[in-house]
Amino acid sequence: MPAYLATGQTECYDPRGRPIPCERSGQDAGHPKGLPWPSPRFAPRGALVGDRLTGLVWTRDANPAELPLTWQEALDSVRGWNRAGWLGHADWRLPNRRELRSLLCFQTRRPALAPGHPFVSVYPSWYWTATSLARAPMHAWYVNLDGARTFFGGKDQSFLLWPVRGQSRVLPRSGQHACYGPDGSPRPCPGTGEDGEHQAGVPWPEPRLLASPEGLEDRMTRLVWHPTREAIGGPLRWAEALAAAQALGHGWRLPNINELDSLVDCARGGPALPLGGGAGVLAPGYWSSTTSSFEPDWAWALYTEDGAIGVGEKRGAHFHLWPVRDPSAG
């Protein structure tokens, strides 16, 4: 079973952002991959909402702290709620990067959540995760619910808080196992509420990546990545990357953005990917097959240095190609 979620994208677009038929497009919506979403996806239970896909439980109010908080203030707020048994539970936590991203729908915007979701007070803004940036841990990861970007900011900045509880049987861990204070200095994990303390999610297999002449097999997702990490040289336009991946045959395709994100190891930086085999040098960024619904003449991409998820204009040669295929293909 894939350890990553479907993106929720249902439409295809040309490089100018115009809707097109998905058949033979090579785009995300033309060959949806990942765990499919149940319908309905969310199950409201009073002030709580269960996610029937991940098994996690969120507050129905997406802004229970009401005001933006620094990262440490967000962690402290959750600790206080647990002491008070808030909403009948004492096991709330600040979500890690993978947990917060699991809510995203890449077909919607403002907010980038599943159509018909039951949440209230969802702000088109940045929300903190409990995951520090490995390469510069005075920063932490946050997710934008306006358009679905995943980036990082200084822990002294103020953003929103959306707590979670429960354990997912499908979401992998982020990879982070250490803890860092607001100034980035290492600190013992117990009692911090950080990602490194909880390490919530499914443990990774060991070894995670296996190299072979056929490709680089990820034993967590069962995806097979092209062995050279670049099927052709140089950065490409988005349409060129789609076409080049399909031209390889044997089931190779441009990965969707959740498949690319599944590679991110939040314990590492430069690059933020798991150690493992594979020939060639990683490019600074890779195109996905997923269009940005916020600006459909742009598409999503992974930045490998830190693992950020951003976008690039489709008509520009901004990113590289790293094809992927299913294990049964070829």
N, C-alpha and C positions, 0 to 999 in steps of 0.2 A: 504494500500500500504506500503511495507517495507520501512523504513527510513534508509536503508543502500544499498550500491551498490553491484552488482555482482563483483567478484574478477577478472574476465577475464581469469581465469585458464581453459584450455581446455584439458589437458592431465593428466594422472595418472601415478604414479611411485611407485615401491616397495621400501623397506627400503634401498636397495643398490643404488637407484636412477635410476633403469632401467625402461623404459616405460612398462606399462601393460595395459590390457583392463580395462576400468572404471566400467563395469557392476558389481554390487554387491561389489564394492571395499570400499564403504563408504566414498570415498574421495570427495573433493570439486568438481572436474570436473564430477564426477559421479552423483551428484544431485545438479546442480548449483542453488544457492539461491540469493536473492537480486534483485534490480532493473536491468533488462537486458539492455545491451547497444544498442542504435540505431546504424544503419549502413548506412552511415558513422557516427561515433560518433561526429566528430569535423567539424565545418563549418568555414573555413577561410574567412576573410573579410579584405583584405589588411594586415595591420600590426596587426590586431586583429584576435582572433580565438574564436568562440563561442562553448561551450560544450553543445551539444544537449541533453545530459543526465541530467546535473545538472542545466543548465541555466546560468552558470557563463561565464564570458568573460576573456580570458587571452591574454597577448601579444604573438604574434607569436615568437618573440625573447625571449627565455627562460633565457637570461642573459643580460638584458638591462643595468644594472649598470656596466657591463664589468669586474669588479674586486670584489673579496670577501670583505664583509663589516662586521663590528660588528653589533650586533642586533640593537642598537640605531641608527647607521648610516643607516641601512636599513629602519627603520621607518622614519628617517629624509629625506632620498632620496625620498620616496614616497610622503611625505608632499610637497617637492619641486616640484615634477612633477605635483601635483595637483594645486599648485599655478600658474604653467605655462600652465595649460590646455593641458598637454602632450597627444598627439595622439587624440586631440579633446575632452578630458574628464577630469573632475576634481574630480572624485570619486574613484580613485585607492586606494587600500589598500594592506598591507601585508597580505597574506591569513592566516586564522587560521589553526589549525592542521587538522581539518576535511576537509576543502576545499583543502588543498594541497594534502592530502592523496587520495582525490577523483580522482586524475589524474592517480593513480598507476594501472598498469596491472601486475598481478602476474603470467603471462605466459611468460613475456618478461624480458629482462635485457639489461643494457647498451645501451639505457636507459630503465627503467621499465615503459614504456608508451605503449599505444595501438598501435598495428601494423598499419603502414601507417599513423601515426600521422603527422600533418603538421608543427610541431614546428621546429625551427632552434636554433642552439647554445645551445643545451641541454647538460649540462656537467654531467658526472658520478660522482657527488659530492653531498654534503649536501646543502640543501636549507632551509633558515629560515622560520619559521611561526611566527605569531603575538601572539602566545600563550605561556605564561610563565609556568614553572613547578611549580605546586601548592606547593609542599612540600619544595622546595628550589628555590624561585623565582629569584635568581640571575642567574638562568639557563632558557633557552627557548627551546621549541621543534623544531626539524628540521627533514627533511625527505631526505633520500638518494635516488637519482634518478638512481643510478647505479644498486642497487639490491632491493630497496623498504623498507629498514629498517626505523623505526620511533624511534628516540631517542632524547636525550637532551644534550645541551652543554652550557658552560658558555657564558653569553651575551657579554663578552669581546673578545671572539673568532671571527674569520672572516669566513663567509660563503656566499652563493649566495642568490640572491633576484629575485623572479619571482612574479610580481604584478598581482592582480586580481581585477575585478569590477563586479557589478551586485549582485542580490540576488537570492539565490536558493530556490526553493519551495519543494525540496526533501531532502537536506542535513540538519540534525539537528544542532543546536548550539553545541559548544564544551562543554558548561557548565560553562566556565569561565566568571566571571562578575566583577572581581577586576583588578586593573592595578598595575604594579610594575616597578620601575626604573631599570637601568642596575645593580645596586648594590643589587637588590632584595627588596628595601624598598617600601612600599605602596605609591602610588601617585594618585591624582585625575585623572580620566580617560579622561575627555574632552581634545581633541587636541593631545592625545598621539598616536593615530593610532593603539593602541593595540586591541587585541581580546576583552578585557573587555569593551572597548569603543564601538566597532561596534556590538558585540554579533550577528554576522551574522549567519543566518540559521533559521530553523523552531524551534519555542519554544517547550520545553518539556511539556508533559502533567503533571498535578499535581493531585494525586501522580503519579509518573512514574512507580513504581514497586508495584505489588500487590501479596501478598503471599496467596497460597491455598495449600491443600493437593496434588493437581495435579502438582504443580510447581510454579515457580516465574514468573509471567507474566510481560513482559515489554510492557507497553501501548504505547510506542513510536514505537517500531519495530513490535509489536504483536508476538514476539517470546516468547516461554515458556521455562524457564531454569529449570533444575532438582532441586527439592527442597532441596536436601542435599548438593549441590555444589560439591560433590564427590560421584559418583555412587559406586566406590570401593575405598578402601584405598590405599594410597601410590602412589609415582610416577611410571609412566609406560613408556614402550617403545611405540613409535608411533603406530606400528601395533597393540599392545595390547589395546591401547586406542580406535582405530577404531573398533576393534572387540568387546570390552566391551560395547561401546555405542550401537552398533547394537544388541547385545545380550539382551539388556533391552526391545526390542520390543516397541510397541505403538508409533512408529515414532521417537524414540530418536535417535540421531546421534551426531557425533563429529562436532562442529560448524566450519564454515570456518573463515578465519582470519578477514574478515570485520564484521562478526557477533560478534566475541569476541571484536573487537575494538568498536563496537557500544555501549558497556557497559561503556566505559571510560568516567569519569566525570573529566574534566580538572580543576575543582575548588577544587578537593580533592586529598589527597595523603594518603597512608598507611591504607586502600587501595584507589585507584583512581577509585572507582565505586560509583554509586548513592546509597544513603541510601535507605533501603527497607528491606522487610522481607527475609526469607530464613534461613534454619537451617544450622548448621555447620560452620566451620571456613574456610575462603578463603585460598586456597593454594597459594604459591608464584608465580606459573606460570601454565598456561593451554595450552595444545596442541590444535592446529587447524587441520582441515582436508586439509589444503592448503600446498602444497609442495613449497619449495624454488626453483624457476627455475634457480637461480644462481648456486645452489649446490643441485641437486634433491635427494641426500641422506640425506638432512636436510628438516625440515618442520617448518612452522611459529608457533609462540606461543605468548601469552599475558603474560606480567609480571604485576601482580596486584598491587604491591606496588606503582608504579608511572604511570602505563599505557603504558610502553614501548612495542614496537613490535619488537621481535627478532626471532632468529631461534635456533633450537637444532638438534643435530644429531639423526636421526630416530632410530638408533639401541641402543641408550642409554636411560635409564629410567630417563629422565630429568624433565618431567612435569606431571601434573595431568590431570584428565578427568572431565570436566563439561559438560554433555550432554545438548542438546537443541532439541526442536521440534517445528513444526509449530502448530498454535492453533487448526487446524482442525484434527491433528493427535491424535491417541490414542482412 
